């Protein structure tokens, strides 16, 4: 009998060599770990504790973007000495001599800087300032002994902080310093055999840690020697440095370290550094700056860099999908270089300008080179003198999100071409106006825009004044039949128009009525029972910045069977009265909606002389 080889023999593990099976398993592990939410630090940390193979894969994701919103700022400073341990000896000795900075005592087993993919320079600066504070180097009155004692006390305080901090944050830092030093980084065959033991503990790695450190040190020394010599070439001629100079020097060295070691930085954010940051303009020329050629997201505070920095990026970057610029100094070269940067990109998806008083007509005009790929445009308080330049945006056929904001009359004039343009794929529209000047043309233009584009809109956010709402709200249900998300602010006197809107059969899933910036409104008896508002039948999120009594709240919620998940409002009364009302409502929904659990969260809130409590009901079905 002749045996035939199955067609899927390439995927049949029984017919593969042990080497191929091992490679397939590694690919599977990488696929699993890559799907862990990047903000779920606790799970990432748990993954690297399984065994050596898991550790080698998970460590790359855990350290890919430490300077992000996922780590609380007061904890972030703890990883600064971990990175400093990768400084060359000369740099560390300079810092210790000039300002008695503590020398890093632990050398990381893994090359953590090489894993960096997302780099927020402002967050790094904040963490650095916080770390410098813990060293006590700013206190000139303390002698060396008192400095040492303060360091000991600081370490004790940090230990307490660790116990009080969230598990996610502490796991991240422990992994970055202690756990990874115990993990093995050998590639020897013997170690590969041991990798299969899923019961390996952290203690089992300790015996090999010294050998790992020697190998890592040799590797990192070769990295430094292979550079062009400029990566750590900063010379300190003074016998002492001011505290701000130390912070700036450290910030530059860390930037050089990351750019010199990382192979692929994909996200770069440069905000307010708190120091001069003269080195920022030179970053595209740092040794290893080719890693910036992989950038897909760029966010800049225009006051933190100049046209020289943008010019350097223009030479490197071709695949940016997002460019966000906030503020800008009065520098024409910045505009010229930004125009070139935009033109050099292959497919720009998101473009955003915020708070720029310079004439940006040239920049807007050059967006015509990206009209085939742009899906999001945000122009918030941007001065555009030439109305003709705005016509370039009218050809963005793939535009899905448009966000416009005007603080002054001069910001608004040049946007007229947009009001009468059909964007066939537009799903989200946000418009804000914060000046007191009123123009009937604004209402007319906004209404025309909704009439032309409203049929596809799912999200609509307004930041307007009351008398404008009275003119526009009545048109929303007619022009925007698919609207699921509505956000409005500063509306109270025109609430009757809002009620009429909510009585229409809009398929709203989320509605937000923002808190007034100057005062809180008492709204008892203003809204009818929510069951009478047809637009709220499918609502899952409801946030309203008005004050309700417990009695009024009870009336609002009576027989309201919407699939609400989050309901938030304000109160001045005894919180327990409101808890009773919300408990009764949640219990009445348990059987109808198969509710697993719910919770009521309260927090203080104040507007001028009114003190209130914000109450939020969370329901998990």
MITILO-304302 format. One record per atom (N, C-alpha, C): residue in one letter; x, y, z. Coordinates in steps of 0.02 Angstrom, whole numbers, plus 50000, padded with zeros to 5 digits. Example, Ala and Ser with C-alpha at 12.3 -4.5 7.8 and 13.67 -1.06 7.14 Angstrom:
BEGIN
A506604971650390A506154977550390A506604983550390S506424988850354S506844994750357S506455000250394
//
This chain:
BEGIN
X500434994150000X500005000050000X500445006150000X500295010749956X500705016749949X500415022349993X500845025150034X500625030650076X500705037150039X500225041350044X500255047950012X500395053250064X500755058150042X500905063850087X500325068750084X500055070550142X499485075150142X499685081950112X499185085350083X499315091750052X499565096950101X499355096250164X499555101250214X500165098950254X500615095250220X501195092550256X501635098050284X501615103850254X502045109250278X501815111650346X501185110350363X500935112550428X500855106750476X501015100650454X500965094850497X501595094250539X501535095650604X502115095850647X502475089150652X502105083650641X502425077050646X502925075950590X502875079750535X503325078850478X503865084250476X503875088550527X504365093950528X504945092150573X505505095350560X506085094350602X505985097950669X506345095650721X506295099050786X506455106550781X506925108450738X507085115450730X506495119450704X506145116650653X505565120150624X504995120550675X504915115150714X504395115350765X504535120850816X505165121350835X505355126450884X505225133450856X505395134350792X505285140950760X504545142550757X504135137450742X503415138550739X503135140450807X503385137150859X503165138850927X503345145950945X503935148050926X504145154950940X503685159850904X503515158350841X503065162650804X502385163050838X502155157350863X501515157250898X501545161550961X502095160850999X502175164851060X502195172251043X502565174050992X502605181050972X501915183850953X501535179650919X500875181650898X500415182750958X500475178151007X500055178651068X500235184951107X500885185851120X501105191551161X500985198251126X501045198251060X500945204551024X500225206851028X499755202251044X499055204151048X498855206251119X499315206151166X499175208851232X499105216451226X498595219251255X498505226451253X499135229951277X499365234851238X500005238151254X499985241851321X499385243351345X499315246751410X499225241851468X499185235451452X499095230351504X499785228151528X500105232351568X500785230951591X500805224851636X500285223751674X500285218051721X500315211451683X499925210751629X499935204551590X500595203751554X500865209151528X501515208851495X502055206351544X502025209051604X502515206851654X502425199551673X501805197351678X501675190251695X501935185751639X501875187951577X502105183851520X502845182651523X503235187551544X503965186651543X504205182251601X503765180851649X503945176551706X503825169151692X503535167451634X503375160351620X504005156251613X504425158151567X505075154851558X505515159351515X506095156651495X506575160951459X506315163251391X506005158551354X505755160451288X505225165951292X504755165051338X504245170051348X504555176751369X505065176251411X505385182251436X505705186251379X506065182751335X506425186051281X505955189551233X505345186751226X504865189851181X504485195451216X504255194151277X503835199051312X504225205351331X504865204551346X505265210251368X505285215751315X505255213651252X505275218551197X504655222951197X504075219951212X503445223851213X503395228051276X503635225351332X503585228951395X503985235351394X504545235351359X504985241151357X504935244951291X504415243751251X504365247051186X504145254351192X503735256051241X503525262851249X503405264651323X503945264751362X503865266351433X503645273551445X503825278151399X503645285151408X502985286551373X502455284151404X501795284951376X501305285751433X500665286551416X500155287651466X500025281451509X500295275751490X500135269651527X500485269351594X501005273451604X501375273351667X501245279951703X501055279451766X500935285551804X501585289451813X501525296051808X502125300251807X502545299451870X502225298551927X502615298251989X503005291651995X502855286851951X503225280551952X503755280251897X503675284351847X504085283751787X504825284951800X504985289251849X505685291051861X506115285151881X505805279751904X506185274151930X506595270451876X506395271351813X506765267851761X507345271951734X507415278251757X507965282451733X508645279251748X508785277051811X509445273951823X509545267451784X509005263951766X509085257951725X509385259851657X509105265151628X509375267451564X510075270451572X510195273951627X510845277051638X511395271751644X511215265751663X511725260451669X512035258751601X511715260951547X511985259751481X512435265551457X512505270751498X512965276151481X513675273451483X514125276251442X514825274451449X515105276851515X515635273751538X515925275251603X516105282551610X516365285451557X516585292451561X516005297151577X515425295951546X514835300151559X514605299451631X514585293351656X514365292151725X514845295451774X515505294851761X515995297951805X515925305551806X515785308551749X515685315751746X515095317951788X514555314351784X513955315951822X514075315051897X514445309851915X514585308551986X515055313852014X515545315951973X516035320851997X515735327852004X515335329751956X515095336651954X514505337852000X514085332852009X513505334052052X513345328252098X513835323852108X513765318252155X513135314152141X513005313152077X512435308852059X512605301552076X512115297852101X512245290852118X512405286752056X512925282752060X513125278552004X512655272451999X512395270951939X511975265051931X512355258751954X512035254851997X512375248952026X512205242551989X511695242751945X511475236651911X511495237751836X511795233051802X511825233251729X511285228751702X510855231351661X510295227451634X510535221551593X510205215951602X510375210051562X510205211051489X509625214151477X509415215451408X509595222551388X509635223651324X509785230251298X509135234051291X508885236651348X508235239851349X508155245651300X508655250051291X508575255551243X508425253151172X508665247151155X508555244651087X507825242851073X507425241951127X506735240051119X506275246051108X506525252051117X506105258051115X505795258951046X505135259751044X504775260950982X504375267450984X504165269451043X503775275551052X504135280051102X504275286151082X504715290451122X504365297251133X504195298651196X503895305151214X504415308951254X504715313951222X505275317551252X505055321751312X504445324251310X504195328251366X504105323951428X503825317951420X503745313451477X504415311251504X504895310151460X505565308351482X505855314051523X505765320251501X506015326051538X505695326551607X505035325451611X504695325651675X504955320251723X505045314251696X505305308751737X506005310251760X506395313351718X507085314951735X507115320151791X506685325251787X506655330251840X506465327051906X505985322451903X505765319051964X506325314751993X506705311451949X507255307251973X507805311552005X507955317251974X508475321652001X508275324052071X507635325152082X507395327152149X507545321752200X507455315452181X507555310052229X508295309252247X508745311852205X509465311152220X509695316252271X509305321652280X509505326952328X510055331352304X510225331352238X510795335252215X510635342652212X509995344552218X509825351552216X509925355052283X510045351352336X510135354252401X510875355652413X511075361852407X511785363652413X512015363852485X511565363852534X511755364452604X511945357752635X511735352252605X511875345752634X512585343552617X512925340452663X513585337552649X513495330552622X514045327252608X514005320652577X513655315552622X513765316052689X513455311152733X512695312052734X512475318452738X511755319652739X511445317652673X511825318452619X511575316552553X511455309052551X511955305252580X511875297952580X511275295852621X511185299152680X510615297252722X509955298952687X509945304652652X509335306452617X509175301552562X509715298852530X509605293852479X509305287552509X509555285652569X509285279752602X508545280852618X508385286852645X507695288352662X507265288352600X507555291152545X507175291252483X507025284252458X507515279752466X507395272952443X506855269652485X506855271252552X506335268552595X505655271152575X505635277852561X505005280752539X504765277652475X505255276352430X505065273252367X504765266352378X505045262752427X504775256252442X504055256652465X503915261752507X503225262752529X502785264452470X503055268852427X502675270852368X502515264852324X502995260252319X502885254352279X502305250152305X502275249652372X501745245652401X501065248852391X501055255652389X500425259052382X500225259852309X500705259252264X500555260352193X500195254352164X499935255352103X499575250052070X500045244352052X499765238352046X500165232452029X500485233251961X500105236251915X500365236851847X501005240951846X500995246551881X501585250851880X502175247551914X502055244551973X502615241652009X502905235751971X502475231651941X502725226051902X503175228551846X502995233951815X503395236551760X504085238451783X504125241951838X504775244151861X505185238451890X504865233951928X505235228251954X505535224251896X505135223351843X505385219551786X505975223051754X505925229651750X506445233351717X507105233151753X507095231551818X507725231851855X507935225051881X507495221951922X507705215951957X507585209551916X506955208751892X506775202451860X507215201051799X507305206251759X507665205151697X508395203451709X508665205651765X509355203951780X509415196551796X508875193651820X508885186551836X508745182251776X508495185251722X508315181351663X508935179951622X508915174351589X509495172251549X509445174851479X510005176951451X510005179551383X510485175651339X510705169751362X511165165651322X510785162551264X511155161251211X510865157851153X511175150951144X511505148451196X511825141951191X511305136451185X511515130751155X511055125251145X510805122451211X511245122351262X511025119651327X510455123751355X510505130351348X509975134651374X509335133751335X509405132451269X508805131351228X508425125251252X508805120151273X508465114251299X508095115751363X508395120051404X508075121751468X507455126051457X507415129351399X506855133851387X506185130351390X506185123951377X505555120351372X505245119151440X505605120451492X505345119351559X504925125351579X504265124451579X503815129951596X503825131651670X504145127651711X504145128851782X504765132551806X505175134951759X505775138751778X505565144751819X505905145751875X505755151551917X506285156751908X506145162651937X506635168051934X507285166051968X507235162152023X507835160152059X508285155852015X507995152051970X508405147451929X508855151151881X508715157651870X509115161451824X509705164951859X509705165151925X510195169151961X510905166651950X510975160051943X511655157251937X511995159451873X511605161051822X511895162951758X511925170451749X511685174351798X511615181551787X512275185051776X512805182951813X513445186351806X513735185351736X513665179251710X513915177951642X513525182051591X512855182551602X512455186651556X512685193751556X512835196451616X513035203451621X513685204651585X514155199851589X514785200651554X514675200851479X514245196451455X514105196351383X513765202751362X513285205051403X512935211251387X513415217151387X513865217451436X514335222951439X514785223051378X515025217051357X515435216751297X515055219151237X514425217151232X514015219051175X513925226651174X513765229551232X513645236651233X514275240651222X514845238151245X515465241651232X515605241951158X515475236451124X515585236451052X515105241151017X514495241951045X514025246751016X514305253751019X514595255451078X514855262151086X515455263251040X515885258151035X516485258850994X516315259150920X515755256150901X515575256050830X515265262550808X515095267050856X514805273350837X515325277950808X515095283750783X515565288350752X515935292650803X515825291350866X516185295050918X515785300850945X515235302550912X514855308450934X514295306750982X514165300150991X513585298451030X513645300451103X514235300251131X514335302551200X514935307251203X514955312051159X515545316351154X515485322851193X514955323451233X514835329651269X515405330951319X515705336851315X516265338651359X516025343351413X516205342151475X516035346551531X516675350051554X516695356551544X517305360251560X517265363251630X516665364451655X516605367551720X516715362351776X516895364951835X516975360451892X516315358751924X515805362651909X515135361351935X514625363751884X514015361151891X513485362951845X512865365051884X512485369751856X511845371451884X511375365551875X510865365251918X510405359551917X510065358951848X509845364451819X509515364251754X509995361651701X510635363351707X511135360951659X511225353451664X511195350851726X511255343651736X510665340051703X510065342751714X509475339651685X509505339751609X509725345451581X509775345951508X510305341351480X510865340951516X511405336451494X511165329151495X510835327151549X510575320351554X510055319051500X509625323951487X509105323051437X509425321851368X509935325651353X510265324651289X510595317851284X510935315751338X511275309351337X510775303551330X510195304251362X509695299051355X509415298851284X509315304751253X509085304951184X509595301651137X510235303151148X510755300151108X510775292551119X510665290551180X510655283351196X510095279851158X509495282651161X508925279451128X509005279251053X509215284751024X509285285050951X509865280650929X510385280350969X510965276250952X510835268750958X510375266751002X510255259651014X509635256950979X509105260950976X508485258550948X508555257450873X508255252050850X508275250450778X507695253550740X507145254950776X506545257050741X506095261050788X506155267650788X505705271950826X505125273850780X504515272050800X503935273150757X503525279350778X503555281150842X503175286850866X503635291550904X503605297950887X504025302950919X503595308950938X503645310851002X503275316651027X503755321251065X503775327551045X504205332451076X503775338351099X503685338851165X503285344251193X503725349251231X503435352551280X503795357351320X504295353651365X504935354951355X505455351151390X505625354051458X505465360351470X505645363451534X506365365851536X506755364251485X507455366551480X507545369151408X508145371851394X508255374851329X508175369851272X508435363851281X508355358651231X508675360451164X509245363851168X509585365951106X509765359951062X509845354151092X510065348251056X509515345351012X508885347251022X508335344150985X508425345050910X508635350950890X508725352250818X509245347550787X509705345050828X510245340750803X510055333350804X509475331650833X509305324550840X509315320650774X509065323550719X509095319650656X509805318350632X510305321350665X511005320250645X511375315950696X511035313850749X511355309550799X511575303050766X512075299950796X512285293350773X511705288350782X511535284750730X510975280050732X510315283150714X510305289450691X509685292950677X509275289650621X509565284850587X509185281350535X508585277850564X508575276650630X507995273450662X507375277950655X507475284450645X506915289050637X506595288450569X506915284950523X506625284050457X506005279650459X505905276150516X505315271850524X504735275550556X504795281950569X504265285750602X503615285450563X503065284150600X502405284550570X501985289950604X502195292050664X501825297050701X502295302250729X502145308650717X502565314150740X502115319350773X502275321050836X501905326150873X502405331150901X502315337650884X502805342750902X502485348750934X502835351450984X502715358251008X503185362650967X502905367050926X503315370950881X503805375450915X503725376650980X504195380951017X504795377051041X504775370351036X505325366251062X505845364551010X505715366350947X506195364950894X506125370250840X506555369950791X506555374850737X506495371350670X506545375350617X506525372550550X507085367750536X507645368350573X508215363850564X508015356650581X507625355850634X507405349150654X506935346250601X506455350250577X505995347950526X506365346150462X506865350150445X507255348750385X507615342050391X507895340650450X508225334250460X507755328350453X507135329150479X506645323750472X506425322850399X506395328350363X506195327950292X506665323550253X507305323650271X507795319550237X507735312150255X507445310750314X507415303950339X506735300550328X506195304250338X505535301250343X505145301550277X504845295850260X504425295450201X503755292050216X503675289250276X503085285250290X502675287950349X502705294350362X502295297250415X501555296750397X501165294250443X500435293950433X500085299150476X500435301950526X500125306850570X500625312450586X500405318650577X500805324550595X500365329150636X500595330650697X500235335150742X500715340650765X500535346950753X500955352650771X500555357250816X500815358750875X500505363450921X500965369350934X500675375350932X501065381550943X501615382150890X501885388050885X502435388950838X502735395850849X503395396250852X503725402650856X503685406250790X503805412650792X503775416650731X504395415250689X504365409750652X504945407750613X504705405050546X504845408750494X504605406950427X504925400550403X505545399150423X505885393050400X505525386850423X505205387050482X504825381350507X504265379750458X503915384750435X503355383750389X503615380750323X504155383450298X504435380950235X504645373550241X504975371950297X505205365050306X504615360250318X504105362750354X503515358550366X503155357050300X503135361850256X502845360850190X503215355350153X503875355450156X504275350350122X504175343550154X504135343350220X504035336950256X503375333750234X502855337750228X502205335150207X502235332350136X502545335950092X502595333850022X502995327350015X503465326150060X503895320250055X503555313750079X502975314350110X502655308350137X502245304750083X502235298150089X501875294150039X501125293950051X500925292750114X500215292350130X500085295350199X499935301650201X499785305050263X499035304250279X498885301350338X498195300050356X497905305350402X498305307650450X498055312450500X498495318750499X498165324550498X498535330950501X498165335550548X498555338450596X498245342650648X498695348550663X498395354550665X498725360650686X498325363650743X498675365950796X498335368550855X498675374950879X498275380250890X498525386450920X499125389350883X499015391050820X499555393950779X499315400550750X499645406050768X499445412650746X499785414850682X500295411150661X500625412650598X500175410650540X500265413850483X499875412150424X500105405350397X499645400450399X499805393650379X499535391950309X499415397050269X499125395950202X499555391250160X500215392150162X500655387950121X500615380650143X500575379550208X500545372650233X499885369350212X499335373050220X498685370250200X498665368850125X498955373250087X498955372450014X499335366149994X499885364650028X500285358850008X499955352250027X499415352450066X499045346250082X498715343250021X498685347049967X498395344249905X498795338249881X499425337649904X499825331749885X499605325549923X499185326449974X498985320750016X498235319550015X497865322749970X497135322249971X496895315049958X497305310949927X497095304149914X497135299549973X497455301750028X497535297450087X497285300550152X497185307050156X496985310250219X496295307850241X496245305550304X495615303450332X495415307650393X495885311450420X495735315750478X496105322350473X495735327750479X496015334550479X495745338350539X496195341250577X496005345250635X496375351950631X495995357350628X496275364150626X495945368050682X496305368650737X496035371850797X496405378450809X496035383850798X496305390550810X496935391650768X496855390950703X497395391650655X497245397450609X497725401750599X497635407550556X497815405750484X497335406550439X497445405250368X497205411350329X497665414950302X497485421250269X497195420150199X497475415450162X497285414450093X496725409350088X496125411750069X495555407350063X495645402150008X496025403849956X496145399249901X496505392949924X496945393649974X497315387749998X496845382550028X496285384850056X495815380350088X495475375850036X495465377849974X495145373849923X495505367149912X496145366849933X496505360549925X496185355049967X495855356950022X495545351950066X494875349450038X494585353149993X493935351049966X493985344849922X494595342649907X494685336649866X494845330449907X494795330849973X494935325150017X494345320350016X494325316049967X493745311649957X493695306150010X494245304750045X494245299450096X494175302050167X494055308550174X494025311650240X493465308750283X493645306450343X493155303550390X493035307950451X493545311950470X493485316250529X493715323250513X493295328150532X493465335250522X493335338850588X493855342150614X493825345550679X494055352750669X493605357550681X493745364550670X493585368650733X494025373450748X493915377650807X494135384750791X493735389650816X493875396750802X493805400750866X494345404150886X494315408550943X494175415750923X494385417550864X494295424350841X493995424350771X493715430050753X493385430750688X493855429450630X494485431550638X494955430850583X495115423550567X495015418950617X495145411950605X494615408850560X494025411850559X493455408650528X493375410250453X493595416150433X493435418750366X493655414150310X494245411250315X494525407450259X494245400450252X493795398350296X493545391550294X492915390750252X492685396050223X492055395950185X492035390450132X492585388950094X492545383650043X492345376850071X492485375650135X492325369050163X491575368150175X491215373550190X490515372950211X490075370050155X490275370950094X489855368750038X490175363149998X490605359250032X490945353550001X490645346950026X490535342449981X490275335849999X490865331150013X490915328650074X491415323650093X491045316950100X491065312750050X490625306750049X490755301750105X491345301850136X491485296950189X491535300150258X491315306350265X491375309750329X490915306550381X491215304550438X490835301450492X490835305550556X491335309650565X491415313350628X491535320750613X491135325050644X491205332250634X491185335750701X491695339950713X491725343750775X491865351050758X491475355550788X491575362650775X491475366550840X491945371050854X491925375050915X492035382350898X491695386650936X491775393850926X491755397050995X492305400351014X492365402951082X492345410451087X492295413951031X492265421251035X491535423351044X491445429451069X490765431951082X490445434951019X490855436350970X490585439150908X490115434150875X489545436650852X489045432450820X488955434650748X488885429850703X488805431350632X488265426650605X487725429350579X487205425050550X487475420350496X488025422450464X488325418150412X488595411650442X488815411850504X489075405850536X488515400650542X487925402850565X487365398250571X487165395550503X487145399950454X486955397850386X487455392850358X488105394150368X488625389650341X488615382950376X488535382850442X488515376650479X487915372350459X487345375750452X486745372150430X486825369250360X487155373050316X487275370550248X487735364550249X488245364750293X488715359050298X488355352750321X487915353550371X487545347750397X487065345050344X486765349450306X486295347350255X486645343150201X487265345250184X487645341850131X487965335350157X488235335450218X488635329850244X488305325850300X487735328250326X487435325250385X487195318150376X487015316250316X486705309650306X487175303850324X487835305150325X488315299850342X488615300650412X488465306150446X488785307550510X488555302750565X489045300350604X488905296250663X489065300050727X489525304750724X489735308550784X489725315950768X489405319750814X489355326950805X489505330250872X490005334650872X490205338050934X490185345650922X489805349050966X489735356250961X490025359651023X490405364951013X490625369251066X490415376351049X489765377851056X489475384151032X489135387951088X488825393551070X488455397451119X487715396051112X487335397651164X486635395451168X486215397651110X486275404051089X485835406451036X485975402950969X486575400350960X486715396550899X486405389650903X486405386650963X486085380150971X485345380450953X485025385950972X484305386550959X484155386350885X484645388250844X484555388350772X484745381650739X485225378150769X485505372250736X485215365750761X485065365250826X484835358950854X484215356250819X483785360750798X483165358650767X483275355150699X483865356250670X484015353350605X484375346650609X484635344850668X485055338850673X484675332550656X484075331750684X483705325550671X483515324850598X483425330550564X483235330250493X483835328750449X484415331750465X484995330950423X485455325150442X485415322850505X485885317750530X485505311650557X485165307850516X484745302250540X485135296450569X485795295950555X486195290350581X486615292150642X486495297850671X486915300450726X486875295850787X487465293650811X487495289350871X487845292850929X488235298050916X488605301550968X488495309050962X488225312151014X488095319351014X488425322351076X488825327551066X489155330951121X489055338351113X488785341551165X488665348751163X488895351751229X488985358351229X489215361751290X488835368251300X488875370951360X488615377451376X487885378451353X487475373451361X486775374251343X486345373351406X485935378451420X485445377751474X484825381851457X484915388051437X484345392251420X483965389551360X484315386351315X483985383551255X483825376251262X483715373951323X483615366751335X482985364151302X482485368451290X481875366151257X482025363551186X482495366651153X482695364351087X483035357451091X483425356551145X483745350051155X483225344651168X482715346151209X482195341251224X481815339251161X481665344251119X481315342651057X481745338051012X482395339251013X482845334950974X482835327851002X482865327151068X482895320551099X482235316751096X481705320051077X481065316651068X480995313750998X481485315150955X481485312250888X481815305350891X481675301050843X481955294050846X482675293550821X483115297650847X483825296950830X484105290750864X484555287050832X484845280950863X485445282450907X485375287250953X485945289350995X486165283751041X486825282851046X487125278151093X487525281751147X487725287951132X488105291751181X487925299151175X487795302251231X487665309451232X488035312551291X488365318151276X488745321651327X488545329051327X488325331451384X488175338551393X488695341051443X489185344651418X489765346251458X489595350951516X490045350851566X489975355251624X490115362351603X489725366951628X489835374051615X490495376151647X490875380351612X491535382251637X491505387151696X490935390451704X490895395451757X490425393651814X489905389651801X489435387951854X489075381451838X488795378551890X488405372451883X487665374351885X487265371351842X486545372951838X486135367751876X485665370251915X485185365751948X484625364351898X484505358051885X484075356151829X483455352351850X483245352751912X482645349151934X482035351251892X481675346351866X481075347851829X481195350151758X481825350551737X481965352951669X481855347451617X482135341551629X482065335951583X481445331851601X481085329251551X480535324651565X480825317751582X480415313051604X480665306251614X481015303751551X481585300551560X482005298651504X481655293651458X481165290051482X480795285251440X480405288751385X480265295251395X479885299051345X480325301751289X480985301251297X481455303751247X481655297951202X481365297751143X481455292151096X482185291351076X482555296851073X483255296451051X483695293051103X483435291851163X483835288851216X483675281451227X483295278451184X483095271551193X483675266651186X484175268451145X484755264151134X485385266751169X485305271451214X485865274851245X486275270251290X486935270651284X487385266851328X487795271551373X487925277651352X488315282451392X487945289151394X487845291651455X487505298051464X487885301951518X488175307551497X488535311951544X488245318951538X488015321651595X487705328251594X487975332351653X488175338351640X488485342551691X487995346951728X487415344351745X486905348051782X486815344851850X486525348751896X486395346251964X485665343851969X485585337651992X484925334752002X484845332752075X484235333552100X484075330952167X483925323552161X483915320152219X483765313052218X483055311752194X482595316152212X481895315352192X481835316252116X482165321452089X482145322552017X482475316851980X483015314252007X483365308651976X482915302451972X482545301252025X482095295552026X481565296051971X481315302151962X480815303251909X481115302151840X481735304451831X482075303751767X482165296351748X482355292251796X482545285251782X481955280451781X481375282651803X480805278251810X480625274951743X480635268251743X480445264151684X480855265651622X481475267851633X481925269051576X482335262751564X482225259451508X482535252951495X483085253151442X483405258751435X483955259251387X484545254951411X484955252451365X485535248251384X486115252351412X485965256651460X486465261351486X487025257551521X487635259751508X488235256951540X488545261951587X488515268351569X488805273551611X488325279551612X488145281651672X487705287351682X488025291951733X488145298351714X488515302951757X488155309651761X488135312451822X487795318851834X488085321951898X487795327551922X488025330751984X487455331352034X487645331652098X487155332452152X487455336552209X487025339452250X487245343252309X487005339952374X486555335252368X486245332352427X486665326752457X486375323652507X486675317752538X486785312352485X487395310152478X487575305252426X487185298752435X487045296952497X486705290652510X486005290552480X485665296352477X485005296652445X485065294952371X485585297452340X485685296152269X485895288852258X486295286152302X486485279152297X485865274652300X485395276452344X484785272552350X484395272452285X484335278352254X483975278852191X484315274752136X484975275352132X485355271852080X485345264252092X485385262252156X485345255152172X484675252352151X484145256052165X483475253652147X483405253052071X483685257952035X483645257651962X484045251751935X484665250751960X485085245251935X484765238551951X484465237852010X484145231552028X483545230151983X483185235451964X482605234451920X482805232251850X483445233551831X483685231751765X484045224951764X484165222051823X484575216051826X484305210351784X483675208651793X483385203051756X483275204851683X483075211051670X482935213051601X483555212751558X484125214651587X484735215351548X485285210351567X485115205751612X485605200751634X486235204151660X486135208951705X486685212951733X487095208651782X487745208651774X488195204951818X488345208951881X488515215251873X488695219351930X488635226751911X488645231051960X488635238251948X488985241652006X489165247851996X489525251552047X489355258952041X489375262452097X489235269652100X489875273152124X490145277552083X490765281052099X490605288452109X490885291452161X490755298552175X491425302352180X491415308652160X492005312952167X491775320152174X492145324152213X491955331052225X492025335252161X491605340352156X491615344652097X491425351652119X491735356652089X491605363552110X491635368252051X491155372852048X491155378352000X491025384752038X491535388952044X491485395152083X491245393652154X490655396352173X490425395652242X489985389452252X489875385552199X489445379652205X489885373452213X489785370052269X490135363752280X489645358052269X489845353352228X489395347752212X489805341352210X489455335952199X489775329452193X489575326352127X490075323952092X489935320652029X489795313252044X489255310752019X489035303952032X489015300051966X489315294151965X489325290151904X489115282951920X488635280551883X488405273651888X488715269651831X489085264251849X489375259751800X489005253051804X488785250751746X488415244351743X488795239551697X488905233451720X489235228251680X488735222751666X488565222051603X488065217051584X488415210751558
//
